[in-house]
Amino acid sequence: MKKKKKSPVLIITIILFGVYLALYYLSEHGYYDIQERNKMLLTEEAMKQFEEDVSKGLDVSINDYLPETSIEYRNNVSKLGYKSGKAIEEFVTKGIVEVFKVLGSLVSD
């Protein structure tokens, strides 16, 4: 008996359906609402702390009460992508320069 190969379209459809089900489950069970509520609570706590510090007469700065919003995206995959992009850029640039040199020599002759 020969095994039938599964169609790539079928595999992609199954994966997309699985992603859809996972996102639907998360939205129905309030995952995103919980994340937003946690951000709101953090903000309320920071406001209370700010009010306490002002009432105590402390020197306050808004940056002391805001959560850190910058996210570090550098990792090995992004470094690999950057390096491969630079290598491809150099390769293509050299190729284009050589093509124009050849075209220039054909035109000038």
C-alpha positions as CSV (number, residue, x, y, z in Angstrom):
1,M,0.0,0.0,0.0
2,K,1.2,3.4,-0.9
3,K,0.9,6.3,1.5
4,K,-0.9,9.3,0.2
5,K,0.9,12.6,0.7
6,K,-1.2,15.2,2.5
7,S,-1.7,18.3,0.5
8,P,0.1,21.4,1.7
9,V,-3.1,23.4,1.4
10,L,-4.8,21.0,3.7
11,I,-2.0,21.3,6.3
12,I,-2.1,25.1,6.1
13,T,-5.9,25.1,6.5
14,I,-5.7,22.8,9.5
15,I,-3.0,25.1,11.1
16,L,-5.0,28.2,10.4
17,F,-8.1,26.6,11.9
18,G,-6.2,25.7,15.0
19,V,-4.9,29.2,15.4
20,Y,-8.5,30.5,14.9
21,L,-9.8,28.1,17.6
22,A,-7.0,29.2,20.0
23,L,-7.7,32.9,19.5
24,Y,-11.4,32.3,19.9
25,Y,-10.9,30.5,23.1
26,L,-8.7,33.2,24.5
27,S,-11.2,35.9,23.5
28,E,-14.1,34.1,25.0
29,H,-12.4,33.4,28.3
30,G,-11.3,37.0,28.7
31,Y,-7.5,36.7,28.4
32,Y,-7.3,40.1,26.7
33,D,-9.7,41.7,29.2
34,I,-7.6,40.4,32.1
35,Q,-4.4,41.8,30.6
36,E,-6.1,45.2,30.1
37,R,-7.5,45.1,33.7
38,N,-4.0,44.4,35.0
39,K,-2.6,47.4,33.2
40,M,-5.5,49.6,34.6
41,L,-4.8,48.4,38.2
42,L,-1.1,49.1,37.8
43,T,-2.1,52.6,36.7
44,E,-4.4,53.1,39.6
45,E,-1.8,51.9,42.0
46,A,0.7,54.4,40.5
47,M,-1.8,57.2,40.8
48,K,-2.3,56.4,44.5
49,Q,1.4,56.3,45.1
50,F,1.8,59.6,43.3
51,E,-0.9,61.3,45.4
52,E,0.7,59.9,48.6
53,D,4.1,61.3,47.5
54,V,2.6,64.7,46.7
55,S,0.8,64.9,50.0
56,K,4.1,64.0,51.8
57,G,5.8,66.9,49.9
58,L,8.3,64.6,48.1
59,D,10.0,65.6,44.8
60,V,8.0,63.7,42.2
61,S,8.7,63.0,38.5
62,I,6.1,61.5,36.2
63,N,8.8,58.9,35.0
64,D,8.9,57.4,38.4
65,Y,5.2,56.4,38.2
66,L,5.0,55.2,34.6
67,P,5.6,51.5,33.8
68,E,8.5,50.6,31.6
69,T,7.2,50.5,28.0
70,S,10.3,49.8,26.0
71,I,10.7,46.1,25.0
72,E,14.0,44.5,24.2
73,Y,13.5,42.7,20.8
74,R,17.1,41.7,20.2
75,N,17.7,38.0,20.3
76,N,19.6,35.4,18.2
77,V,17.0,35.2,15.5
78,S,16.8,38.9,15.0
79,K,20.6,39.1,14.9
80,L,20.7,36.3,12.3
81,G,18.0,38.2,10.3
82,Y,20.0,41.4,10.4
83,K,23.3,39.7,9.4
84,S,21.7,37.8,6.6
85,G,20.0,40.9,5.3
86,K,23.3,42.8,5.3
87,A,24.9,39.9,3.4
88,I,22.1,39.9,0.8
89,E,22.3,43.6,0.5
90,E,26.1,43.5,-0.2
91,F,25.6,40.7,-2.7
92,V,22.9,42.4,-4.6
93,T,24.8,45.7,-4.6
94,K,27.9,44.1,-6.0
95,G,25.8,42.3,-8.6
96,I,24.1,45.5,-9.8
97,V,27.4,47.3,-9.9
98,E,29.0,44.6,-12.1
99,V,25.9,44.5,-14.4
100,F,26.2,48.3,-14.9
101,K,30.0,48.0,-15.5
102,V,29.3,45.4,-18.3
103,L,26.5,47.6,-19.8
104,G,28.8,50.6,-19.6
105,S,31.6,48.8,-21.4
106,L,29.2,47.6,-24.1
107,V,27.8,51.2,-24.6
108,S,31.2,52.9,-24.6
109,D,32.8,50.4,-27.2
